[in-house]
Amino acid sequence: MEGSWWNSSKTLMQILVLIFGAGAWIAVNGVWVELPAIVALAPEQWQLPSYLTIISQIGNLGPLIVTLMQAMCSKYFNQNAMIYSIVSIGTLSCLLLCFFWNHTAVIAGKEYSVALFALWYALAFVDCTSSVTFLPFMNRFQSMFLTTYFIGEGLSGFMPSIFALAQGVGNTQCLNVSSYNETTNTTTYHIQTHYESPRFSESVFFALLCIMMALCGIAFFLLNHTKVANHFRTEEQTYKQGSIVDSSEYPTASQIINDTYDSLEMVDSDSSGRNRSEYQQQTSFQKETNEPNVDASDAALMAEEQPTLTQYDYVYFLVIIFIINSLSNGVLPSVSSYTSLPYGELAYHLAATLGNMANPVACLIAMFFPMTSRLLLGILATCACGFGSYLMVLAKGSPCPILINEPSGAVLMVLSQILFVGLVSYIKVSIAQVFRLRGSLKSLVWYGAAIQAGSMTGALLIFPFVNVPHLMSFVSGDPCLTVCA
């Protein structure tokens, strides 16, 4: 009877952690997969992704602010209040997107999606900050729920993609429109592109994101205030008069700043307060007491001793991380419309949604079957750069890229996007595993720094080539007016 209660409580706890983890990045991932439906309606048109990419990098001010708050006024820093705040901001921003995502304003004589930019920044700020607040909170619970949390983070990329696939894309019609000039008494005709609405509107899609963010907040509340959650707190928690005292003895943001990378990626085992010897002691205790294994992936990784990393290894892996993140988080997202839209809205839709789904799938594979060989990781990184280069060639060839008039062109573009995202995600998590097993205590800090530096560098480098008139290297097209030989 007691075992049945334990199992049902554990299941309920895992559901709450899954929902909580899903709220980490669901807003940003959701808006991104909705871009195929938004780009054609925004005044920026195909340049819109580049604006959102550069704005999202500014969202990293969130983790910086949290780190400074914990370093300078840790006595007054309240972890729970911070999480409630960012979840509330995320929920409100998604709600406002339902009504204002298409509101624009004229700045310096040019129309911009000001409301979308402002709310996108709020969402990027929230989701980046979640990386240095959600994980410290999860360290209050037994370590077996860390994997559950990361699976939940994977759902933050998977669920919006499901919503987007269900939404579909609207048909594009080329209408012959006439206009009468009273002065010259003449009628002229021209082709006008008309975009039909998908199965449900963009506002409904953002409402679904709002609901998911609200569920994340509810899950967080229950994780703080239910007996089931209290049962799975770590032994380090202090008890007073039958209730858990909210202690400040949790990892600070500076200890887990490496976890600011997007979607589902691994956390250092040290972030849960465990080193290798402590882990082995815990595993030994579990065997003696027949308790469930807290983390099967850690058990597989700890099975054999690993040599420590050399200085050459650090440089080698960090350069890989810098390059692939420069492509995946900076360069390619900024030109995604130029890469995909020449092949049609459906191709762009599939590239965005299926590529986003490849991220959590690859991360899950890497969590349980990581690659630790330097040679093989280098080969995979080269393959990823190859797919990324192909996508860049397509963007540079816009609006008439390779195989534009062949069905195989769209298929190759979508497959390249899926394989690129999948390989990059797998490589990042695998290298994180290598660093946490064979690196020093600060190795994952450098890992996180390389990710952010690469992402920012890529976004800054590509932005002027997309938006500065005399530097613009990418050409937009029109489904009705562009003719490719």
Backbone hydrogen bonds, N-H to C=O, Kabsch-Sander energy under -0.5 kcal/mol:
donor,donor_aa,acceptor,acceptor_aa,energy
5,W,1,M,-2.1
6,W,2,E,-2.3
7,N,3,G,-2.3
8,S,4,S,-2.3
9,S,5,W,-2.5
10,K,6,W,-2.4
11,T,7,N,-2.3
12,L,8,S,-2.3
13,M,9,S,-2.5
14,Q,10,K,-2.5
15,I,11,T,-2.0
16,L,12,L,-2.2
17,V,13,M,-2.4
18,L,14,Q,-2.5
19,I,15,I,-2.3
20,F,16,L,-2.4
21,G,17,V,-3.0
22,A,18,L,-2.2
23,G,19,I,-1.0
23,G,20,F,-0.7
24,A,21,G,-1.7
26,I,22,A,-0.7
29,N,25,W,-2.3
30,G,26,I,-2.1
31,V,27,A,-2.4
32,W,28,V,-2.1
33,V,29,N,-2.1
34,E,30,G,-1.0
35,L,32,W,-1.2
37,A,34,E,-1.4
38,I,34,E,-1.0
38,I,35,L,-0.8
39,V,35,L,-3.1
41,L,38,I,-1.6
42,A,38,I,-1.4
42,A,39,V,-0.6
45,Q,42,A,-1.1
47,Q,44,E,-2.1
48,L,45,Q,-1.8
50,S,47,Q,-0.7
50,S,334,S,-0.5
51,Y,47,Q,-1.4
52,L,48,L,-2.2
53,T,49,P,-2.3
54,I,50,S,-1.9
55,I,51,Y,-2.1
56,S,52,L,-2.3
57,Q,53,T,-1.2
58,I,54,I,-0.9
58,I,55,I,-0.5
59,G,55,I,-0.8
60,N,57,Q,-1.5
61,L,58,I,-1.9
62,G,59,G,-1.9
64,L,60,N,-1.3
65,I,61,L,-2.7
66,V,62,G,-2.3
67,T,63,P,-2.5
68,L,64,L,-2.4
69,M,65,I,-2.5
70,Q,66,V,-2.3
71,A,67,T,-1.9
72,M,68,L,-2.8
73,C,69,M,-2.2
76,Y,73,C,-1.2
77,F,73,C,-0.5
77,F,74,S,-0.7
78,N,76,Y,-0.5
79,Q,77,F,-0.6
82,M,78,N,-2.1
83,I,79,Q,-2.1
84,Y,80,N,-2.8
85,S,81,A,-2.1
86,I,82,M,-2.5
87,V,83,I,-2.4
88,S,84,Y,-2.0
89,I,85,S,-2.5
90,G,86,I,-2.4
91,T,87,V,-2.5
92,L,88,S,-2.6
93,S,89,I,-2.5
94,C,90,G,-2.1
95,L,91,T,-2.0
96,L,92,L,-2.6
97,L,93,S,-2.0
98,C,94,C,-1.1
99,F,95,L,-0.6
99,F,96,L,-1.0
100,F,96,L,-2.5
101,W,97,L,-1.6
103,H,100,F,-2.0
105,A,112,Y,-2.1
107,I,105,A,-0.6
107,I,110,K,-3.2
110,K,107,I,-1.5
112,Y,105,A,-2.7
114,V,112,Y,-1.8
115,A,103,H,-1.1
116,L,103,H,-0.5
117,F,113,S,-2.4
118,A,114,V,-2.6
119,L,115,A,-2.5
120,W,116,L,-2.5
121,Y,117,F,-2.3
122,A,118,A,-1.9
123,L,119,L,-2.2
124,A,120,W,-2.7
125,F,121,Y,-2.9
126,V,122,A,-2.2
127,D,123,L,-2.8
128,C,124,A,-2.5
129,T,125,F,-1.9
130,S,126,V,-1.7
131,S,127,D,-0.7
131,S,128,C,-0.8
132,V,129,T,-1.3
133,T,130,S,-1.0
134,F,130,S,-2.6
135,L,130,S,-0.6
137,F,133,T,-1.5
138,M,134,F,-2.1
139,N,135,L,-1.2
140,R,137,F,-1.8
141,F,138,M,-1.8
142,Q,232,F,-2.3
145,F,142,Q,-2.0
146,L,143,S,-1.7
147,T,143,S,-0.5
148,T,144,M,-0.6
149,Y,145,F,-2.2
150,F,146,L,-2.3
151,I,147,T,-2.2
152,G,148,T,-2.1
153,E,149,Y,-2.2
154,G,150,F,-1.9
155,L,151,I,-1.7
156,S,152,G,-1.0
156,S,153,E,-0.6
157,G,154,G,-1.4
158,F,154,G,-1.8
159,M,155,L,-3.0
161,S,157,G,-0.7
162,I,158,F,-1.8
163,F,159,M,-2.4
164,A,160,P,-2.6
165,L,161,S,-2.4
166,A,162,I,-2.4
167,Q,163,F,-2.0
168,G,164,A,-2.2
173,Q,171,N,-0.5
173,Q,194,H,-3.1
175,L,173,Q,-0.7
175,L,192,Q,-2.9
177,V,175,L,-0.9
177,V,190,H,-2.9
179,S,188,T,-2.6
181,N,186,T,-3.2
182,E,180,Y,-0.7
185,N,181,N,-1.4
186,T,181,N,-1.4
188,T,179,S,-2.8
190,H,177,V,-2.6
192,Q,175,L,-3.1
194,H,173,Q,-3.3
196,E,171,N,-2.9
196,E,194,H,-0.6
199,R,167,Q,-2.3
205,F,201,S,-1.7
206,F,202,E,-2.4
207,A,203,S,-1.8
208,L,204,V,-1.8
209,L,205,F,-1.6
210,C,206,F,-2.1
211,I,207,A,-2.2
212,M,208,L,-2.1
213,M,209,L,-2.3
214,A,210,C,-2.3
215,L,211,I,-2.4
216,C,212,M,-1.8
217,G,213,M,-1.8
218,I,214,A,-2.2
219,A,215,L,-2.7
220,F,216,C,-2.3
221,F,217,G,-2.1
222,L,218,I,-2.3
223,L,219,A,-2.3
224,N,220,F,-1.0
224,N,221,F,-0.6
225,H,221,F,-1.4
226,T,222,L,-0.9
230,N,226,T,-2.0
231,H,227,K,-1.8
232,F,228,V,-0.7
232,F,229,A,-1.0
233,R,230,N,-1.4
234,T,140,R,-2.6
237,Q,234,T,-1.7
240,K,243,S,-3.0
243,S,240,K,-1.6
245,V,238,T,-2.4
247,S,245,V,-1.2
250,Y,248,S,-2.0
255,Q,252,T,-0.9
256,I,252,T,-0.9
256,I,253,A,-0.6
259,D,256,I,-2.2
260,T,257,I,-1.2
261,Y,258,N,-0.6
265,E,263,S,-0.7
271,S,268,D,-1.8
272,S,269,S,-1.3
273,G,270,D,-2.1
274,R,269,S,-1.1
279,Y,275,N,-2.4
280,Q,276,R,-2.2
281,Q,277,S,-2.3
282,Q,278,E,-2.3
283,T,279,Y,-2.6
284,S,280,Q,-2.3
285,F,281,Q,-2.2
286,Q,282,Q,-2.1
287,K,283,T,-1.9
288,E,284,S,-1.9
289,T,285,F,-2.1
290,N,286,Q,-1.1
291,E,286,Q,-1.4
299,A,295,D,-1.9
300,A,296,A,-2.0
301,L,297,S,-1.8
302,M,298,D,-2.2
303,A,300,A,-0.7
309,L,438,R,-2.0
314,Y,310,T,-2.1
315,V,311,Q,-2.2
316,Y,312,Y,-2.8
317,F,313,D,-2.8
318,L,314,Y,-2.6
319,V,315,V,-2.2
320,I,316,Y,-1.7
321,I,317,F,-2.5
322,F,318,L,-2.5
323,I,319,V,-2.5
324,I,320,I,-2.6
325,N,321,I,-1.9
326,S,322,F,-1.8
327,L,323,I,-1.8
328,S,324,I,-2.9
329,N,325,N,-2.4
330,G,325,N,-0.5
330,G,326,S,-0.6
331,V,326,S,-2.7
332,L,327,L,-2.2
334,S,330,G,-0.9
335,V,331,V,-1.1
335,V,332,L,-0.5
336,S,333,P,-1.0
339,T,335,V,-1.9
340,S,336,S,-2.2
341,L,337,S,-2.1
343,Y,340,S,-1.8
344,G,341,L,-2.1
348,Y,344,G,-2.0
349,H,345,E,-2.7
350,L,346,L,-2.6
351,A,347,A,-2.5
352,A,348,Y,-2.3
353,T,349,H,-2.4
354,L,350,L,-2.4
355,G,350,L,-0.6
355,G,351,A,-1.2
356,N,352,A,-1.6
357,M,353,T,-1.8
358,A,354,L,-1.6
359,N,355,G,-0.9
361,V,357,M,-1.4
362,A,358,A,-2.5
363,C,359,N,-2.2
364,L,360,P,-2.4
365,I,361,V,-2.0
366,A,362,A,-2.4
367,M,363,C,-2.0
368,F,364,L,-1.3
369,F,365,I,-2.8
372,T,370,P,-0.5
377,L,373,S,-2.4
378,G,374,R,-2.2
379,I,375,L,-2.1
380,L,376,L,-2.7
381,A,377,L,-2.4
382,T,378,G,-2.1
383,C,379,I,-2.4
384,A,380,L,-2.6
385,C,381,A,-2.5
386,G,382,T,-1.9
387,F,383,C,-2.3
388,G,384,A,-2.6
389,S,385,C,-2.6
390,Y,386,G,-2.0
391,L,387,F,-2.1
392,M,388,G,-2.0
393,V,389,S,-2.3
394,L,390,Y,-2.0
395,A,391,L,-2.1
396,K,392,M,-2.7
397,G,393,V,-1.6
398,S,395,A,-1.2
400,C,397,G,-1.9
404,I,401,P,-1.2
406,E,403,L,-1.3
409,G,406,E,-1.3
410,A,406,E,-0.8
411,V,407,P,-1.8
412,L,408,S,-2.8
413,M,409,G,-2.0
414,V,410,A,-2.5
415,L,411,V,-2.6
416,S,412,L,-2.4
417,Q,413,M,-2.0
418,I,414,V,-2.4
419,L,415,L,-2.9
420,F,416,S,-2.4
421,V,417,Q,-2.4
422,G,418,I,-2.7
423,L,419,L,-2.6
424,V,420,F,-2.5
425,S,421,V,-2.4
426,Y,422,G,-2.3
427,I,423,L,-2.8
428,K,424,V,-2.5
429,V,425,S,-2.1
430,S,426,Y,-2.3
431,I,427,I,-2.6
432,A,428,K,-1.9
433,Q,429,V,-2.0
434,V,430,S,-2.2
435,F,431,I,-2.7
436,R,432,A,-2.3
437,L,433,Q,-1.8
438,R,434,V,-2.7
439,G,435,F,-1.9
443,S,440,S,-1.4
446,W,442,K,-1.8
447,Y,443,S,-1.9
448,G,444,L,-2.5
449,A,445,V,-2.2
450,A,446,W,-2.4
451,I,447,Y,-1.8
452,Q,448,G,-2.3
453,A,449,A,-2.7
454,G,450,A,-2.4
455,S,451,I,-2.4
456,M,452,Q,-2.5
457,T,453,A,-2.4
458,G,454,G,-2.5
459,A,455,S,-2.2
460,L,456,M,-2.5
461,L,457,T,-2.4
462,I,458,G,-1.9
463,F,459,A,-1.6
466,V,462,I,-0.9
466,V,463,F,-1.3
467,N,463,F,-2.0
468,V,464,P,-1.9
471,L,468,V,-1.7
472,M,468,V,-1.4
472,M,469,P,-0.6
473,S,465,F,-2.8
474,F,465,F,-0.7
475,V,398,S,-0.6
482,T,478,D,-2.6
